[in-house]
Amino acid sequence: MTTTTHFLALFIFLLLSPFTTAIKFTLPPSKIPVEKCVWNAAHLHALVIVTANVGPGPNQRIDIEIIDSTPQRNVYLSKKDINGETRLAVTAHAEGEVGVCFRNYLSSEPKTEMARNMTRTIDLDIDIGADAVDYNAIANQESLSGLETEMRKLEGIVKEIVDEMDYLKKREERFADTNVSTNQRVQNFAWFTLASLLCLGVWQIFHLRAFFKRKYLID
């Protein structure tokens, strides 16, 4: 029983570990900056909380944009010149990935030599799904006990696991449909190729027979 519990706990940890991301990096400035994006998987209607702590840096402007990986490249939120700690919340509108993108714009004041040594440090924390919910605030608002709060957390985790399993099931069904469709197309192409070869062979026989008759090689 203990082994089963350990395996279940490990499975839950591995399943939910991608839903929390913390990263710290430096971003050099430029008049035409390259976009720096951090991507995380998010399910439909999942709550995404982004906490960005931007360090000081003169003559630099940090812009943030939250987008998704759909072909439409939906922009959930865009904010310019963020400083210090900035907390943003969005809801995913589609299955896929949500990206948090930064650009560090350089003002026209510093010289190029000075700009080469300039950077701004960004401490980024991204919470998705159950990790993004503030259960302490819910407990205070609804007057929940400690046990009830823990049960509410477990309820959110279980719902996330069910949603993840449902997503994996649908993706497997799509892959199966694609596999069946591909096999059917390959089979149809094989039959078409065989029929074409047979027709070509019959045509060559009649053509050679007519040619040999014209040359009086056969009756």
N, C-alpha and C positions, 0 to 999 in steps of 0.2 A: 504493500500500500504506500509505503514511504517512497519507493522508487517511482511509482506512478505519479505521485504528487510532485516529485522533483522534475520528472519529464514534462509534466503539464506546466509547471512554473517556468521551465526553460523555454518551452514552446511559446508561452505568452510573452516572455521577455524578448525573444527573437522576433516575434511578430510585431510587437509594438515599438521596438527600439528605433526603427527608421522615422517614427513620427515626432521625435524630438531631435533638434539639431542645434548645436552651439559651435560657433566658429569665430576665430579672431584673425584678422588679416589687415594688411596695409594697402592703401590705394594711392598710387602716384597721380599727381594732377596733370592735366593737359587742356589746351584750348579746344581740342576735339578729342575728348577722352574715350577710351575703349570701355565698353560696358562689362562690368563684373557681376555675374549672376550666380546665385546659389539655388539649386533646384531640389525640391522634395516632392515625393509622391503624396497625392491627396485624393480622397474619394469625393464623389458628388455630395454637396451640401456640408462638407467638412469645415469646421471652424479653424481658421489659421490665425495665430497670434504671432506677430513679428515685433521683436524688441531689438532695436538698433541703438547702440551706444557709440556715438561718433566723437573721437578725440579732437582736441583743438588743432587748428592749423590756419595760419594767416593767408589771406589772398587765395583761398580755396572755397569752393562751394560743392557740397555733396547733395546730389539729387537721388531720390529713391523711387523705384517703380516696382509694383507687384503685378506679374503677368502669369499666364498659364501656357501650357505647351500645345494647346489646340491649334489647328491650322489658322483659325481666326486671330490667334495671339491676343486674347482678351486682356485688357488692361483693367485690373481691379482698383488700383489706387496709384496715384502719382503725386509726389510731394517734392518741392524744391527747397534747397538750403536748410537741411536738417542739421541740428547741433545738439550735443549732449545726448540724453536718452530720449528716444522716440518710440512710442508703442502704437502699433497699428493692428487692426483686426479686419479680416475679410472672410468671405465664405466662398468656397470653391464652387464654380458653376458647372463643372464637368469632371469626368474621370480623367486622370492623367497626372501631370506634375504642375506645381506652382513654383514660380521663380521669383526671387527677391533680387532685384538688379540695382546696382549703384553706378553712378558716374561722378568723377571728381573733376570739376571744371576749374581751370586756372584763370585768374583774373589777368588783366593786361599790365598790371603794375610790375611784378618781379621780372628780372631778366632770366634768360634761358639757363644760364649757369646756376642761378639760385634755385630755379624750379627743379633742376635735376635732383637736388637733395631734399625736396619737399615731399612729404607724404601725410596721410591722415589715417589713423588707426580706427578700425571699425570692429566692434564686438557685437556679433549678431547671434541672436537666440530665436529659434523658430519652434513653436509648439503647434501641433496639429491634432485635431480630434479631441479625445478625452484629456490629453495633456494640456490643452488650451483652455479648459474650463476651470474657473476659479471656484473650487468647491468650498473654500472657506467663506467666501461671500454668500454662496447659496445657503450654507449652514447658518450664517448669521441672519439672513433674510427669512428663512423658513424655520428658524429655531430648532435645528436638527442636533441630535446628540452626536457624540463621537462615533458611535457604532453606526448610526443612520448615515452619517457622512461617508464612512468607509463603504457602506453598502451602496450608496449612490455612486461612488467612484468605481466600484466593481461592476455596477450596472452599466456604466459608460464604457468600461473596458470590454465587457462581454458583448455589448452592442457593436463595438468596433471590430471585434473578432468575427461576429456574424456577418457584418458588412464586408469584411475582407474575404471571408469564405464565399460569400455570394458573388463578389467581384471576380474571384478566381474561377468560380464555376462558370460564370458567363464568358470569361475570357477563354476557358477551355472549350466551351461550346462553339465560340467563334472560330477557334483554331480547328476544331473538328469539322465544322462546316467548310472552312477554307480547304482543308485536306481532302474532303470528299469532292468538292468542286474541282480542285486541281487534278485529282485522279480521273474524274470524269472527262475533263478536257484532254488529258493525256491519252485516255482510251479512245476518245473520238478522233484525235489526231492520228493515232495508230491505225484505226480502221480506214480513215481517209487515205493515209499513205499506202496501205495495202491495196485498197481499191484502185488508187492511181497507178500502182505498179502493175496490177493485173490488166488494167485497160491499156497501159503502155505496151505490155507484152503481147496482148492480142493484136494491137495495131501494128506492131513490128512484124508479127507472123504474116498478116495479110499484105503488108507492104512488101516484104521480101518475096512472098509468093507471086505477087503481081510483077515484081522486078525480074524474077527468074523466068516467068512466062514470056515477058517481052524479049528476053535474051535467048529464048528457045532452049533453056537449060532443063526445064521440066515441062511435062504435058499439062 
